[in-house]
Amino acid sequence: MQIVIIFKSVTYAQRAERILAKNGIVSNVMKAPFGKNSGACAYAVRINDKNIVKALGIIKESGLSYTDIMIKQADGTYRRLEK
């Protein structure tokens, strides 16, 4: 499954992608899913669910803040995960 970590801007999402890559986690920047508790400029990084704990630890240590975490379900919809 895919996890989407939402940031307030493309800049924050790109920073997260670089930091995760340096730590061996593959991620992709994407526009945040529409209407998911995010502003018009919100972007996200998409990662494999197996990396969620490690990725969130790395993001927290780097000082970046995210606005939400979503999981992409089998039917293509997104469901919010608790922080």
N, C-alpha and C positions, 0 to 999 in steps of 0.2 A: 504494500500500500504506500501511497505517497502522502507525505506530510508537507504542509505549506505554512511557513513561518512568515507572518506579515509584518512589514516595516512601514514607517510613515513616508518614506521616499525611496526613489530608485538608488540614491547615493548610499543609504543605509543598507539596502539589499545587496548592492554590489560589494560593499565592505564586508558584509557577512559572507558572501560567496567566496571572496578572496581568503578570508580568515579560515573558513571551513576547508578550502582546498589545501592551504598550508598544513592543515592537520589531517589530511587524507580523507576528507569527506567530500564526495561529489555532490554538487548542488547546481541548480539552474535558477537564474533570475527570471521572474515572470510578473506580469501585471496581476495585482491581487484580485481574487474572485470578486466580482461586482457585488456591492451591498453587504460585504462581510465585515461590518464594523470598522470600515476603513474610509479614508477620505479619497478624493479623486486622484491624488498623486501617489497612493499607496502601491507598493510593490512587495513581492515576496520572494523567498527562496524555497525551492521545492527539493525535498530530500527523501530518501528511502526511510520508511518507518523504523528500520533496524538501527538507524543512526540517531534517533531523536534525543536520547539521553545525553550522549556524547556531544552532539551538536549544540544543544541548549546550554550545556556546561561551558563549551568554548565561547559561545556568543556572550554568555553572562560574564565570563572572565575578561572578555575584550572590552566590556563597558558599553556594548551596543544594546539598545532597548528595542523590543518588538512590541507590536500592539495586539497580536492575536496568533493563535495556532489553530490550524484547520487540518482535518484529514479528508482526503478525497475518497469517497465511497465507491463501491463497485458500479453504481448507477450513474456516476459522474457528478453527483452533488457533493457539497462540502458540509462537514459537520464540525462544529467548534469543539476543541479540546480544552480542558481546564488547564490553566497555567500552573 
